């Protein structure tokens, strides 16, 4: 059964919501907290923005920093992990800079790095990664450390979105530092906050993660953390504005007249989660996604592809039978088919040479929610289906 009643969220009760990992879901009381902030702003916008907002942002940063095990002056709010990662890389990329990333990294970030390299006349190298069936903790380290060459900047996923693979970032950073001690390491940790405790890995420079996934904060809300002193001295937003001369993190506070209520309401999401012991939340999500993945793998007659030591805590990929790799259009068709025929919202991804359902679990899920997918590939995932 679910740990937290479905009624705590605004999600349609007729929908089996099995894709928390993409966009999250906001509890009713957190939405209410955000609305109160918006109402306060609208009562006197001039007073709110000029007099209240700076102090409120600092208090929200301080609370979120404490939850992550860092301090307020090392954390800036950004809309999402992708924007934060590109901002962090752009802060140090210059003409001739050599950037390395993995082909498996989040597609939006890879596209952003390509654009950044073109604009800056830098060089981007996209390193291949082993597919989930072949990857081990050791190969995750060697495929980066042995092939990044003389890269000045390294951008890595902590949890790979398509495969739900948890990369050993601290071990990779240690190996990179052995040969490239000055390499600026940026970590895209979009799915990490709320899944990993502690969240921040050692040995990196900049780390970015979304609050609007497993913290259940309003969208959009994410943290850009300056882990190293070097990062704290150079990080700046993509568009400089007010506070630009004050440095990180204040330079990120006011990028024009924006609705920052999602940032300000993020502490309310931590308050909501605190109603249940962290250990209970963690055990529930781990058990739910693990049992659901094993149930579907058994029903579909497939092997779970991810090494046990590389499994993200609350995420799994279960391959469709038949070793068939979907096109993006076929992935979308499968998502729509699950919605129309099973009343389920799912994610379909294609890591390596496989395609499958990416499961993600949160407090409102139970294993029974996923049982509707037992017959899914028989109808929509076979060569005669989609």
N, C-alpha and C positions, 0 to 999 in steps of 0.2 A: 504494500500500500504506500501511498505518498506520505512523505514526512510532514509536509505542509499542505493544508487543504487547498484545492484548486480555487476555491472562492476568494483566496487572498489575492488572486490576480484577476485581471479583466479579460483573460483569454476566454474565447467562446467555449462554453462547457461541452458543446457538441463536437469539438475538434480534439483529436488526439495530437497534442503539440509535442513533437519528437525532435525538434530542431532548435533547441535553446541556444546552441553554439553559434548560429549565424547572427541573430539580432537580439538575443536575450528576450526577457519578458519583465515588465516592471510591475511590482506589487502595487495594489491599490493605495496603500498608505504612503508609498513613496511618490506616486503620482499626485496625491493630495498635498504632500509637502512641497513639491515643485509648483503646484498651482498657487499655494499660499505665497510663495516667493514672487511669482508673477503678479499676483494681486498687490503685493507690497510695492513692487516696482511701478505698477500702473497708478497707484494712489498719488505718487509724486515722482515721476520719472527723473526729473532733474536732481532732486535730493537723493534718490536711490542711487543713481549712477555716480554722482559726484561724491557723495558723503558716505553712503553705506556700502556700496559694492566693493571698494578696495579692502575694507576690513573683513567683509563676508568671504571674499575670495581667499584671503590669508587664513581665516579660520578653517575654511573647507580644505585648503591645501594641507594645513597642519594635521587635521583629523585623518585625511587620507594617507598622508606620509606616515603617521604613526601605525596605521593598519598595515603598511607595507614594510615597516621596519627601517624607515629612513627619517629624514627631518624635512621641515617645511621648505627650507631654502634650496632643497635638492629636487623638488617636484614642481612641475608645471602642468596645468591642464591643457590638453589638446583635444580636438574633436574625435579623433580616432587613431588607432595604432598606425595606420598607413601614413597619415599626414605627419605624425610624430617621427616616424622612421625617416621619411624623406627630409624633414627639417633637420634632424640630427646629422644625417649624412651630408646635407648641403652646407652645414656649418663648417665643415672641414675640407670639402672637395674644392679643388682649384684646377686650373689648367694643368694637364699632365698627371693629375692624381690617378692612381690605379685602385679601382674598386673591385672587390670580389663578392659574389653572392652565389646562392645555389639555385639551380634551375627549378628546384621544388619549392622555393620560397613563394610566399603569397603573390599571386599574379599581379595584383594592383601595385604592389611595392616594386616588383621587378620592372613593370612598365614605367613607374616613376623614376627608378634608378637609370633606366635607359634614357629617359628624357633629361634627367639631371646631367648625365655624362655628355649628352649632345650639347647642351647649353654651355657647360663649363669646359668643353673640349678635354674631358677626362676620358679614361679608358675603363670600360666595364667588362669583367670576365664572369661568365655564368658557369659555375662548376657543376658537373653532373653528380647526381646522388643515386645510390643504389635503391631499387624498388623496395617496398615494405617487406616482401618475403625474404629479401637477402640482407637487409640492414641489421647490424648489431651495434651495441654501444661502441665497440672498437672501430668499426668501419665509419661510424659517424665522425669520429675524431680524425682518422687518417685521411678520409676523402677531402677534408678541409685543410688540415695542416700540411699534407704532402703535395697539394696541388694549387694552393693559393698563391704560390710564388712570392713576389715582392710587393704584394698588395699593401696599400697604405690604409685602406678602409675595408672592413669586412662587415657585411650585413647578413645576419642569420635569423631564421625562425627558431623560437624555443619550442613551440608546438606547431607542427606543419598542418596547415588547415585542411588540405586535401586528404592526407593519410592519417591524421590524428597521432602522428609520431612525436614523441617527446624527446627532443634532442638533448644530449648531455652537455649543456652550454658551458658549465664551469670547467669540465675536462677539455673541451675544445679550446676554450680561452687559454687554459694553461699550456696546451701544446702550441698554440699560435704564439704566445709570448716567448716561448723558448727560442724561436727563430726570428720573430718579428715583434720585438718588445714594444715598439712604438705604434703598432697598428691600432687604429681607432675602431673598436668593436661596437657595433650597434645591434641590439637584439630586438627583433619583432616578437613580442610576447603577447600578441593580441588576445589569446585565449587563457592566459596564465593567472591573472588576478582572480582569486576565489577558488582556483583548482589546486595550486601549489602552495605549500606552507613550509618554510618561508618562500616568498616569491622571487626575490632578487638573487641572481647568481653572482658568484664572485668572479673578478677578473675582467669585467666588461667595462665599457665607458658609458654608453647610453642604453637605456632599456625602456621600452614603450609597451603599455598594455591597456586594454579596454576595461573600464568599470561597468560598461553596459552589457556585459555578458554574465559571468558568474557572480558578480556582485549585485546584479539586478538594479543598477542605477538607470536613470533616464538616459535616453539617447539624445545627442552624442556626448559621451564623457570618457576620457582616457587620461592616463598619466604618462608624461615623459619624465623619466628620472635620470638625473645626472649622477651616475654611480661613482665616477672618478672625478678628482679635482680638475683634471684637464677638461672634461666635458662641461663641468659647471662654469668654466671660464670662457667657453666658446659657443655654447648652444644659444641659438637665436631663432626667432620665428621666420617662416618663409617670407612674410611681409612685415617689415619693420613698421612700428607705429608708436603710439604713446608708451612711455616707459622704456623705449629702446635703449636709451643711454644708461638705464639703471641695471641692465644685465639680467641674467637668468636668476630666478624664474619670472621676475616682474615684467620682463619684456613680452611675455606671453599672455599677460592678464587682459589687456584691452586691445583687441584687433578690430577697431571700429565699433559701431553700435550693434552689438550682438546680444542675443538672448542667452545669458550664461546661467540660466536657472538649472539646467541639467548638472552643471558643475556644482552649484550651490546645494543641490538636493542629493548629491552623492553620499554625504554623510548619513542621510536618512536611510539609504539603502543598507549601509553597514549597521545602523540601529535595528532595522528590520531583521537582518540575518542574526543579530545577536540574541534574538528571542529564542533561538535554538542553539544548543552547545555546538561549537565548531566540530568536535569529534563526531557528533551524531550526524551533522550535515555531510561531513566528508564520507563517513561510512555508508550513508544512504546512497549518495551519488555514485560512489565506487561500486557498491554491490549491485545497484540497479543496472548500470550500463554493462557491467561484466556479465551478469546473469542474462540480460537481454541479448547481448552479442552471442553468448554461447547457445542460447535457445535458437536464435535465427541461424547460426552456422550449422547446428545439428539439423534443423528443418530443411535447410537448403543444400546440405551435403557438401559444405565448403570448409576450407581451413582459414582460420583467422590469420591474417598476414603479418601482424606486428609482433616483433620480439617482446617477450614479457617485460623486459627492463626498459622498453621504449614506449610503453602504452601510456598515453595521457590519462590522468586519473578518471575523468568523467566523459571520455570520448573513445569511440571505436569505429573502425571501418569493417563492415561485413561484405565480402565480395559477392556479387551475383554469380550463380553457377554458369559454367560454360566458357570461362576465360575470355569474355568478350569485352572490349573496351568501347564505351559509349562516346559519341561525339557530344559537344555541348548541347546541341539541339535534342539529342536523345536523353541526356541528363534532365533537361527541362521537361521533356515529355513524361519521364518517369515521375518527376515531382508532381506534375499536374495529375497524372493517373492516380497516384496515391491519394491526392486530395479529393478527386472526384469519386473514386470507387471505394475508398476505405476511410475517408474522413480524417486522414492523417497528414500532417505537415512534416516533411522529411527533407533531408539533404542527400543528394546523390553526387559523388565525386569519383574521379578517375586517377588515382595515384599509380604511377608506374604503368604496368600493363594490365591493370584490372579496373573494373568499375564496380561500385557497390554503394550501399547505404551508409552514410556516416551517422552513427548514433551519437547523441549527446543527452546527458541526463541532468535534471535539476530536481529541486525539492518537491515539485508538484508531480513528478513522474513516478510511475511504478512499473515493474516488469510487465504487468498485464497490459499496459498501454501499447507495448510493442508487439503483442501477439497478433494484432491485425495484419502484420507484415509477413506472417509465416508463409502464406501462399502467394505473396506478391510476385516473385520472379517467375512463377509458373505462368502467370498471365501477362506480365509486362516486361520481364527481363530476359527472356529467351530469344534466340535468333529469330524466331517466328513472331515475337512480340514487338517490342519497340524497334 
